[in-house]
């Protein structure tokens, strides 16, 4: 079985399962594939990421296709429920941020300059944290400065 992300000529997106690629093409030609929102038979495959099964994780239960919704403009924003592993990860990231803020000096946008000064012995050695641009991070890496990006704090505009 193949699951395709589909789109009609009115830009409604939906999914459907087919026995094969040829089966999909045949059903489209015969007008059997229609949009569940507007009933249009002008349907084509939408761009989608491949779903590659991992054999090292064991068998997975099939996921039901999402129910058809109203047009995209009226559709609610997508949400996700977190698994226990994801909740534990969020707690670890929160604890990491708390540890860093309690045990290091916040230098803000001066992070790259301060880290470089500490690395060259021009400032006292201490734990610091702050903000760095990708260019700053590249420069620090090329200078041999040891630093570690912190993951974003949950709920901080990810």
Secondary structure, 3 states (H helix, E strand, C coil): CEEEEEEECCCCEEEEEECCHHHHHHHHHCCCCCCCCCCCCCEEECCCCCCCCCHHHCCCCCCCCCCCCCCHHHCCCCCCCCCHHHHHHHHHHHHHHHHHHHHCEEEECCHHHHHHHHHCCCCCCCCEEECCCHHHHHHHHHHCCCCCCCCCCCCCCC
